[in-house]
Amino acid sequence: MNIKIIADSGCDLPLSFIQEKQIAFLPLAVHINDKDYDDQLTIQPKQVYDAMRAGDVPKTSQAKPSQMEELFMTLAKERVPAIYIAFSSALSGTYQTAVMIRNEVLEQYPDAKLTVIDSKCASLGLGLVVKKAVELAESSTAYEDVVATIETYCRHMEHIFTVDDLQYLARGGRVSKTAAFVGGVLNIKPLLHVEDGKLIPIEKVRGRKKVLKRMVELMQERGADVQNQLIGISHGDDEQTALELKAMIEETFGCKQFFISDIGGAIGAHAGPGTIALFFLNKQLGH
């Protein structure tokens, strides 16, 4: 690849894929019981979910600025054009830090080709965008065209997800406390989406089955040519429900391409076990 794609662990792509495609990887940090871990590298999603089930409250923080600086400097020095597609700026300070470091690097290497994109995406929504960037880079697409296509992809990536318990998101300040107050008692499952990079509750649905059905309906309302798309599904240690949703989508739309992955520690620490998320491109993108 003549362009280096950079991603952080907010993209929830499996480490095997990241290594195979030689994506430069910036892990976000997960803190549990006074210990610090690198998401996906020194802690696996299941360990985070098990800790949450046991009552621990994991905290997360952005990718290490020192690691980012070292990476950006090396790429600039070696004159490797690079694009960093960052986790939504509404959910992490990583993007802002990356812009700051990029500007410092450009002072030393003014000719460096280094673009930082605020994806306004999360989890496999971001993962699908990163995957697309890799494909474009592999097919020798011009640098400016990769940036333009990726920015369009980011704007049109739908995120529809449900969490088992909104309290986790409220605890981390990802949704308001008032949005989190109903739930458990009535088996009410909140349905959320991402709007301009922020998590927004859209409705509450009673029961797990109905919430999956509603996700498929929203896909029908919002999606474009979904049967020919790569559909992303990520889950918080609940592969069985992810596969159930996949089967419903196959049956409804005849989709053949799916990418299913765990929600990593950085996002899982806020969303909690039992989260199910669905990603596809919306109508505005067209063909």
Phi, psi and omega in degrees: 000134179273356178235134178269123176266133180244136178222155173253174186286358172292353182273347178054027172278143179300145181302325180300320179292317181299318180290317182299319183270004178054043175281134175287128193243128177245105181285138169283165183258141176240131180243121177228129178049052177064014176247143179256137179229155172266118181308132179075338182262306182250001173215137181260155183309316184301324179296323179293314181294320179297320178297320179293319178297331180275002175100359177288154177242093181292148174244159178229158172215167188292170178300149185293123179303324181296320180292320179297316182297316180300316180296310182299318180298314181299314180297319180295315180300317183275004180056041177264118176296136185222150177228120176257118179260104191267149171309144183316130180294342178282347184245347182204151177276003185301318181299312182299318178298318181298320180296317180299313181292320177303315181298322178295318180296319181293336175295323179277325182233077187299339181269000183296137175264101184216108182251136175245120182253129171276103187293334190057020181242166179212160178052220186288348171298315174291321179302317180295324178293316179298317179300317179297318180300319179297315179300316180296317180295321180294330181267020176058034175293145180298146184309308182298325180289324176297312180301312182297315181296318182294320178298321177294314179304315181302317183293335186250014180273117178275139175236117176234124184212160177231144177245153180288329183209116182294343182303325181299314181293322181294320181301322180271006179073016182277334168225161184289154180301321182295325180292341188262358194286331179270171174148251191325309189302315185263012183056040180270128181253120178284141175249131182233163169220178179250127180232120183050041176084354182256155177273122182236120174294132179255321177199171178241134185235141182270118175093146185296313182303314183294326182291323177294319179299318180294325177298319179294321178297317179296326177296321178295319181290321191257336189284159177237121174050044189297332183295340178258008180265163167271119183262131179259135173227125175237156187215151177266082179056044180213065184297327183300315180291324177299319180289329175297314179296319178301314181298320179295322180289320178300315182293320184283316189246347184074024179296143181243342184250119179229151172230115183243132179212166174288148167280121185291176185298323185297321179268321180302327179298337179258323184278326177089165178297150177086003177287139176231128184230143184235137185226135178198167179273141184270175187302324186301335182288330181062219183253000000 
